[in-house]
Amino acid sequence: MTEIAVPARRANPLWQIGKALILLAALVILLGLGTWQVERLQWKEGLLADIAARKDAPAVALSAIEAMAASGGDIEYRVITTRGRYLNNKERHFLATYGDEPGFYIYTPLQLDDGRYLFVNRGFVPSAAKEPEMRKQGELTGEQSLTGLVRARLTSRPDGMPDNDLVKNFFFWRDLDAMASSVGLPKDKVLPFFIDADKTPNPAGLPVGGVTIIDLPNNHLQYAVTWYGLAVALVAIVAISWWRKHHPDAPAQ
């Protein structure tokens, strides 16, 4: 019986072109994502270096910070020095932890010589010392000097953050307008930023100053390696597939 030879089925050239374009597009996307993460890494490292330089720079006067803010400059984490009188009866309590201990940051308005106010994060107190009568020695009176880091105000509540409880004096996010209005300070007299007091010891040790946390995640190198690694894997898979197609009799490795 004579066997009839069946011609080999040829692949659709349009499908082959389409498949090649899809693979090329995927490769370009993976390489682009990796390159973007490298650029983000360089940006983040520059930002961290800038913040470190600001923290180590000599303290500047309040007027210099105001001028910088007015010109659109970045005032975050700059060292400032100023003087004023704390309005201890108007302090606000911001829920926080220090180490593993729950408690509060004490935000107290500092009245300046010109009649304006500046909210100062004087530092941390444990929950048991939330009320001022539990730490009377730390309630500074008279004119005081202050050195600390400038912190920009928040313009809106962070996602997932609960509302501040003004009645109970529980703040979950730094709402400057709410802090000011809840203690009767005129909005136009309150400076539009905060100060985190430095580690200068307070009487009886409370509040504990110098609590600024700078936590800027920097995982861009890991992400870049992941995207570039996927690009290399894609090239390897395509190369292996091509080799096996054109060398069907080659022994498997």
GUTIVEX-917276 format. One record per residue (C-alpha): x, y, z; residue in one letter. Coordinates in steps of 0.05 Angstrom, whole numbers. Each point is the difference from the previous one (the first is absolute). Layout:
N
NODE;X;Y;Z;A
...
***
This chain:
253
NODE;0;0;0;M
NODE;29;66;-21;T
NODE;5;53;55;E
NODE;-21;70;-18;I
NODE;48;53;24;A
NODE;-34;56;39;V
NODE;34;67;-10;P
NODE;23;34;64;A
NODE;-47;53;25;R
NODE;30;68;-7;R
NODE;-10;50;55;A
NODE;-42;61;-15;N
NODE;50;56;-15;P
NODE;-47;52;29;L
NODE;-5;-39;65;W
NODE;76;-6;3;Q
NODE;8;75;-10;I
NODE;-54;15;52;G
NODE;33;-47;50;K
NODE;67;33;-12;A
NODE;-29;69;10;L
NODE;-34;-22;65;I
NODE;65;-28;27;L
NODE;38;62;-21;L
NODE;-52;45;33;A
NODE;5;-41;65;A
NODE;75;6;-1;L
NODE;-2;75;-11;V
NODE;-50;7;57;I
NODE;42;-41;49;L
NODE;64;38;-18;L
NODE;-38;66;6;G
NODE;-26;-18;69;L
NODE;70;-20;22;G
NODE;30;65;-26;T
NODE;-55;40;34;W
NODE;16;-33;67;Q
NODE;74;17;-10;V
NODE;-19;72;-10;E
NODE;-44;-2;62;R
NODE;58;-31;38;L
NODE;45;58;-19;Q
NODE;-54;50;19;W
NODE;-13;-33;67;K
NODE;74;-4;18;E
NODE;8;74;-18;G
NODE;-60;17;44;L
NODE;27;-40;59;L
NODE;68;33;-7;A
NODE;-33;69;-3;D
NODE;-40;-14;63;I
NODE;62;-24;36;A
NODE;36;64;-20;A
NODE;-57;43;25;R
NODE;-2;-35;67;K
NODE;75;11;10;D
NODE;0;72;-23;A
NODE;5;58;50;P
NODE;-67;26;27;A
NODE;-31;59;-36;V
NODE;-47;53;27;A
NODE;-75;-3;-8;L
NODE;2;58;-49;S
NODE;44;-41;-47;A
NODE;-50;-58;0;I
NODE;-58;48;-14;E
NODE;37;31;-58;A
NODE;17;-69;-28;M
NODE;-73;-22;5;A
NODE;-25;64;-32;A
NODE;45;-11;-60;S
NODE;-24;-72;-9;G
NODE;62;-33;31;G
NODE;-1;-67;35;D
NODE;2;14;75;I
NODE;-10;-72;23;E
NODE;52;-26;51;Y
NODE;39;66;3;R
NODE;30;19;67;V
NODE;-31;62;31;I
NODE;10;40;63;T
NODE;-49;49;31;T
NODE;-27;26;67;R
NODE;-69;7;31;G
NODE;-47;-19;56;R
NODE;-35;-67;2;Y
NODE;-76;1;9;L
NODE;-1;-63;42;N
NODE;-76;3;11;N
NODE;-11;-7;-75;K
NODE;42;-61;-14;E
NODE;-26;-52;-49;R
NODE;12;-75;5;H
NODE;21;-41;-61;F
NODE;-5;-76;6;L
NODE;70;-30;-8;A
NODE;49;-52;23;T
NODE;72;7;23;Y
NODE;38;-64;-7;G
NODE;-53;-51;19;D
NODE;-36;45;50;E
NODE;-67;31;-18;P
NODE;-13;72;17;G
NODE;-5;69;-30;F
NODE;39;55;-32;Y
NODE;-13;66;35;I
NODE;-14;56;-48;Y
NODE;2;67;36;T
NODE;-10;69;-30;P
NODE;61;45;8;L
NODE;-20;74;3;Q
NODE;52;43;-35;L
NODE;19;71;18;D
NODE;-40;27;-59;D
NODE;-65;-33;24;G
NODE;0;-57;-49;R
NODE;-1;-74;18;Y
NODE;42;-60;-19;L
NODE;-22;-71;17;F
NODE;58;-39;29;V
NODE;4;-76;8;N
NODE;36;1;66;R
NODE;7;-75;0;G
NODE;-28;-65;27;F
NODE;-35;-17;65;V
NODE;-27;-69;20;P
NODE;-75;-10;4;S
NODE;2;5;76;A
NODE;30;71;-5;A
NODE;-49;26;-52;K
NODE;-31;51;46;E
NODE;43;61;17;P
NODE;-9;-9;76;E
NODE;39;-66;-6;M
NODE;62;37;-26;R
NODE;-3;70;29;K
NODE;75;7;2;Q
NODE;3;-6;-75;G
NODE;-49;57;-11;E
NODE;50;54;-17;L
NODE;-20;71;19;T
NODE;29;67;-18;G
NODE;39;15;-63;E
NODE;33;-61;-29;Q
NODE;50;-13;-56;S
NODE;-16;-54;-49;L
NODE;40;-39;-51;T
NODE;-31;-53;-43;G
NODE;-18;-25;-70;L
NODE;-52;33;-44;V
NODE;-57;-45;-20;R
NODE;-48;19;-56;A
NODE;-74;0;13;R
NODE;-46;-52;-31;L
NODE;-52;26;-49;T
NODE;-48;-59;8;S
NODE;-12;-61;42;R
NODE;43;-60;-21;P
NODE;-38;-59;-30;D
NODE;-26;-48;53;G
NODE;13;48;57;M
NODE;-58;10;49;P
NODE;-28;69;15;D
NODE;31;39;56;N
NODE;-41;3;64;D
NODE;2;73;20;L
NODE;-45;-10;61;V
NODE;45;-52;31;K
NODE;64;33;-25;N
NODE;20;-61;-40;F
NODE;36;16;-66;F
NODE;16;-55;-50;F
NODE;29;46;-53;W
NODE;31;69;2;R
NODE;-57;45;-19;D
NODE;28;69;15;L
NODE;-65;37;-10;D
NODE;-38;-46;46;A
NODE;55;4;53;M
NODE;-3;76;-2;A
NODE;-76;8;-2;S
NODE;-11;-51;56;S
NODE;39;45;48;V
NODE;-27;65;-26;G
NODE;61;26;-37;L
NODE;-14;45;-60;P
NODE;17;-35;-65;K
NODE;36;60;-29;D
NODE;46;4;60;K
NODE;24;-72;-3;V
NODE;62;-15;-41;L
NODE;-13;-51;-56;P
NODE;49;-53;24;F
NODE;21;-39;62;F
NODE;65;-7;39;I
NODE;25;-66;29;D
NODE;41;19;62;A
NODE;70;-29;5;D
NODE;27;-46;54;K
NODE;13;56;51;T
NODE;-22;-32;66;P
NODE;-63;25;33;N
NODE;-9;2;77;P
NODE;-16;-69;27;A
NODE;14;-29;-68;G
NODE;-68;14;-32;L
NODE;-17;12;-55;P
NODE;57;-38;-34;V
NODE;23;43;-58;G
NODE;35;-19;-65;G
NODE;-54;-48;-22;V
NODE;0;17;-74;T
NODE;-5;-63;-42;I
NODE;27;2;-71;I
NODE;-26;-63;-33;D
NODE;5;4;-76;L
NODE;-3;-71;-29;P
NODE;54;-12;-52;N
NODE;-16;-66;-35;N
NODE;13;26;-70;H
NODE;63;-42;-10;L
NODE;-38;-63;16;Q
NODE;-56;19;-48;Y
NODE;51;17;-55;A
NODE;34;-68;8;V
NODE;-68;-34;-3;T
NODE;-21;34;-65;W
NODE;68;-10;-34;Y
NODE;0;-72;24;G
NODE;-68;-12;-32;L
NODE;27;31;-65;A
NODE;60;-48;1;V
NODE;-46;-59;14;A
NODE;-45;19;-58;L
NODE;60;4;-48;V
NODE;25;-68;26;A
NODE;-68;-33;-10;I
NODE;-6;27;-71;V
NODE;71;-22;-16;A
NODE;-10;-70;27;I
NODE;-66;-6;-38;S
NODE;33;22;-65;W
NODE;58;-49;10;W
NODE;-45;-59;12;R
NODE;-43;17;-61;K
NODE;60;3;-46;H
NODE;39;-58;32;H
NODE;-54;-52;16;P
NODE;51;-57;1;D
NODE;47;34;49;A
NODE;4;-37;67;P
NODE;-35;35;59;A
NODE;47;32;50;Q
***
